[in-house]
Amino acid sequence: MKDIFDIHGKIALITGSSGGLGYAIARGLAEAGATIILNGRNKDKLDAALMRLQRLNINVYAKPFDVTDEAQVKTAVAEIESNIGEIDVLINNAGIQRRGSLETISENDFKEVLDVNLKAPFLMGKQVAKRMIERRRGKIINICSLLSELGRNRVGPYAAAKGGLKMLTKAMAVDWSRYNIQVNGIGPGYFITEMTQVLADNEEFDAWLKKRTPAGRWGNPTELIGTAIYLASEASNFVNGQIIYVDGGILASL
């Protein structure tokens, strides 16, 4: 029987993939047989990630561009499709965090968080979906968050953006399902990455999180790979507009 989880030969573009969760997902998809296109704004960091994967004999490319700039997005997507191949899977992973109580957050910081975490998936999805619509196939995966569902102090802009991304995921699914495009999200819980290391190093927060999480620990970024492969493969062909939370049970508990 054909392996419905097989992604060999698929071309996947992962934004914000020079480190953190994006890099882990990119490596996992590549090791499962996909061709990977890394993305980030920091060319030096992106080149370093590219070299690490190339040492593993992985089929990987790097494309530096700003996902919040519509002109750059449009040009980059066109160049990828012309020079590398048709994008089968788009993973909108790029994200930033600006912490602080809402009464202290500047308008510029609030806007920057929404631009990267919410506007960019719209811009990327728009350009890639146009081509997927013509082909009548495609997978778009938006990296959401527990904060798509819950609030927490000092992360208001991020919660607003990720809550919006949850609904953008559903809106994309409604608009594009008729073209055999599946749009879903992954909602990570607390994983140790460069962005969350400051929290892991805080003994009080670390203890609180482990007590709050039924699994009793932080997540390892590699634990997102299976869900990403599922949503990138034929196994999810009738799954649309859903957010799969990979959170160690946090949302299941009081």
N, C-alpha and C positions, 0 to 999 in steps of 0.2 A: 504494500500500500504506500502511496506517495506520502512523504513526510510533510504534513501541513505546517510544521514549524520551520521548514527549511528556508533559509534566506540567502543561500549561495547565489552570487551574481547580482544581488540587489545593490543599488547605489543609495547610500544613506548620507544625508547632510545633517550634521549635528552642530547647532550654534553653541557658542560658549564652551567649546570642548578642548581647550588647551590645558585644562586641569579640572579637579573636582569631580562632581557627578557626571558631567558631560564627557570627560575623558574616560571614565570607567565604562560608561555606556558605549562609547565609540570603540574602545578596545574589545568589549564583549561582543558587539555586533561583528567586528572585523574577524575575531577568532571563530565566529559562527559562519563565516564565509562571505560576508558582505564587503563591498568596496566602500570605504569611508572617506568622507570629506570633512576635515576638521575646520573649525572657524573660530576666530577671536579677533580682537582689535589690537592686541599686543603681538606684533610680528615675531619678536624674539622668543617670547613664551610659546607661541604657536609653532615656530620652527623646532624648538626643543621637544615639544610633544610629538611632532612629526618624526623626528629622528629616533625617539624612543620606540615608536611603533614600527618604523622601518627596520629596526634591528630584529624584530620578530618575524620578518618576512611577511608583513601584513600589507594588503593592497590599500594604500592610504594616500590621500592628497591633503594639502592645506590651502585654504582660501581666506586670507585676511580681509575683512571688511566690517563696516559698522552696521549692525543690524537695525539701528534706529534711524538710519538715513535711507529714505526711499530710493533715491537715485543710485546709491551704492548697492542696495539690495537688488534692484532691477538689473543692473549691469552684471553683478556677480552671478545671479541665477542664470542669466543668459549665457555667460561664459562657461559656467559649469556644464550646462546642457550641451553646449557646442563642442567643448574640448574634452570633457570626461565622459558624459553620457546622461541619459535621462534620470532625473531624481525620482526614485521609487519611494523613498522614505524621507520625510522631513521631521527632525526632532528639534523643537523650539526649547532649548535649554538655557540660553543666556540669561543671567540674572544678577542683580546687585542688591545690596542691603544698606540702608541708612538707618541706624538705630537712634532712638530718642523719643521722649514723650511728645505727643502731637502738638502741644502748645509751644514746643521749642523747635520743631522742624521747619526749615525754611521752605519757601515756595519752590526754589530751585532744586533742593534735595527731593521734595515730594514729586516734582515733575520728572526728575531723572530716574527715580525708581519706577514710575509708571511707564516711562519711555522704554526702558530696557525690558521690564518684566511683562508689559502688556501691549504697548504699541508695536514692539518688534515682532512678536508672534503674528500680529495682524499683517504687518508688512511682508514678512516672510511667507506666511500662508497665502496671502493674496497672489504673490508672484509665482510661487510653486504650483498653487492650485490651478491657475490658468492653464498651465501645461498638462497637469494631471487630468483636467476636464477634457482636453482634446484627446487624451489617450484612454479615457474612461477607466482609470485605475490610479490608485495611490494611497499612501498611508501618511497621516500627519499625527505626530504625538507631541502634545504640549506638556512640559514639565510644570505641574501645578505644585501644591504644597498642602500640608495640614492647615496652613493659614488660608486656604481656599474655603475652609469650613469654620475655623475657630479663630478667635482673636487672642492676642497676648500683648502685655504691656511693652511699650517702646519699639514696636515694629508696625505701627499703623500704616505707613505708606506701602510696605511690603504686603500686608494683609489685604489692603485695598486692591493692589495690583493682582495678587493671586486669586482673590475672589472674583475679580473681573475676568481673569484668564479661564477660570472654570466655566463661566457663562459664555465667553468667547468660543471655547471648545464646543459647547453645545450648539451655539449659533452656526459655527462652521459645519458641524455635522448635519444640521438641518438644511443648510444651503447646498451642500456638496454631496450628500449621500446618494442622490439620484444619479450621480456620475460614477458610482462605484468607488468613491473615495471614503475611506474610514478615518474619522478624526476622533481621537480619544486623548485622555490625559493620564499621567502618572503623578500621584501625590505622595512624594517622599515624606517620611517622618523625619526624625532627627538623625542625620548621618554626619559623621565627622569628615569635614572638608576644610579647605582653607577659609571659607566664609564662616564656618561654625566653630573653628578651633578656639576662638576666644571664649565661647560658651563652655566647651569641653574643659578648658583650663580653669574655669571658675568652679571651685569645689562645691559651693552651695548649689549652683545650677546643675552641675553634674549629678549630685545626689538627688536633687528634686526630679530630674528627668528620669533617672533609673527607677525611682519609686513610682513615677507617673506612668511609665511604659510597662505594660504587662510582661513583655519579653525581658525587662530588667536590664536593658543595655542600649547603647547607640547602634545604629545601623552601619554596616560596611557598604561602601558604594557599589561593590560588586553584586550586592543583593538586589540591585535594580535591573540587572541584565536580563534575567528570565522574563520579567514583565515587558521589558522593551522588545525582546525577541518575539514574544507572543503578539504584541500589538503591531509589529512590523511584518508579521507573517500571515499566510492564508488562514491560520487558525482563528484569526479575529475578523474574518470577512463579514460577519453579520453583527459585529459589535460597533456601536457608533454613539458618540456623545457621552461616553462614560469616563469617569475618573476612577482609576484603580489606586487605592491608597496602600502604600507599602510602609507601614508605620509601627510595626511591632505590637499592634493592638490598641494604640492610644485612642482612636476614634470609637472603639468598641467598648470603652470603659468610662466610668464616671470618676 
